[in-house]
Amino acid sequence: MENRRLTKEKVMDERKRLDMTQKELGEKVDLSTATIAGIENGNQAITYENELKLREALLLPHPKLLAVVEQVDEYNVKVTKD
């Protein structure tokens, strides 16, 4: 299974896609603007706890859900919604 950790590029791209400032994202996840800037420029590591908060604020799936979907796909199982 490939690494599904959130990257600095993904944080910035998704924040911009949602038309959110660093300050607005920081307020949503209870992190300072300086911390968000540090994450985006690679000077601040993303802890697992902060990754989960960022994923929720940026409307990204949980990493464990990604692993399940990847596993299902290995077996070519089609998942449909009723």
Summary of the structure (lengths in Angstrom):
residues: 82
radius of gyration: 14.6
end to end distance: 28.5
largest distance: 44.5
contacts: 184
relative contact order: 0.17
helix: 60%
strand: 0%
